[in-house]
Amino acid sequence: LQGHVIKVGSMENGQISWDNAPILGTFGSFNAAGLGTVTYNDQGELVDAAMGHLDKHIVHIKFNNGVQLEVMRWSNHINLRITMAPISGQDGHCGNFNGNAGDDTTDAIRARIGIGVP
């Protein structure tokens, strides 16, 4: 992000900010310093279908490098979807994306990267 920081909080106690300045207090779009766009609306597929009875508040972040984030803002938590092409050596909380679900167990991930996400 070339030193920039974007934060997305829950509806109850968070906000959407760029470099610690509030943005998108209502639905709309924001140009992220030429790196991509941030759009806030009520459109999109939920990560947790059980939340489907609630009003949607979704932040769509599309970076020019192909990485896309969708942050679903709920009253006291958020859900996140990351869409991107695999990167060699990629590993994290959700696994290593090598197509082998057998090495993405909690124990296998902890053995590779520890308890925290790098």
N, C-alpha and C positions, 0 to 999 in steps of 0.2 A: 504493500500500500504506500510505498515511498514515504514512510514516516507518518502517514495519516492513521487515525484510529476511528473506527465506527463502532458504536455501542447500541444495542437494542435491548431495552428492558421490558419487564412485564407491564401490563396496563395499570396495575395498582400503584407501583412505586418506581417505575422506570420511565424512560423516555428514549427517543431515537436521537443520537447525537453524532456529529462529525467533528473530530478534533475537540471534543468536549463542549461544542456549541449545539444547542438543541436545533433539530431539523424536523420537518414533517410532523408538526403537531396535529395535523389533519391529513386525510388522504391526499396524495399528490405524488410528485416526482422530484428528485434532486440529482444534479450532476455532480458526481464524486470526483472533482478535480481532473476530469478527463480520463479517469481510470475506469469508469463505468457509470451505471445509474442505480439509484435507490428509489424504488417505487413502493408506496404504502397504499394498500387497498383491501377490499374484502373478497378478493378472487384467489382461487387456488385450491389444490388438493391438500387435505390435512394429513399430517404424519399420524395422528391418533384419531381414527374415525369416531371414537366415542365422544369427541368434543364437537361433533357435527351439529348438535342442537343449539350451540352457542353462536353468537355473532362472530364473524371472522374479522381479525385484524392481522393482516399478513404483510410483512416487509420482504420485498423481493430485491435482492442485491445481485446485479449482473455485472461482473467485471469483464473488461475487454480481453483478458487472457482465457476466457471460457469458464471460469469458476462462477457458479451460481449458488446463492444462499437464499433460503426461504425461512423466515423466522415467524412463527405463529405466536402472537402475543395473547396470553390469557391473563386472567385477573392476577394470579400470583406466581406464574411460571411462564416459561417459553418452551416451544418445541422448535427443532431445527432440522432442516434438510439441506445437505450439501450435495451438489451435482458437479462433477468434474471428471476429466480424463485421469486415469491412474498415472501416478508418478513413480518411477523406479525407486524402490526403497521405502515407499509409503507404508506407514503403520500407525496405529492409534487405537483408541477406545473401541472402535467398531471392527477392527481387524486390519489385515494387510492387503486385502483386495487382490489376492493372487488366484482367485477362483476355487480355492480349497477351503471350504467352510470348516473342515476338521481341525485346522490350525488357528481358528479364530475363537476358540473357547476362552473363557475368563482366565483359566490357568495358563494357557499357551501365551496369551497376550501379556499377562503379568510376567511370565518368564522372559519375554522378549524386551519389554519396555518398562516394567515395574508397575506400580499401582497408579501413578499419575500419568497424565497424557503429556508427551513431550512438547 
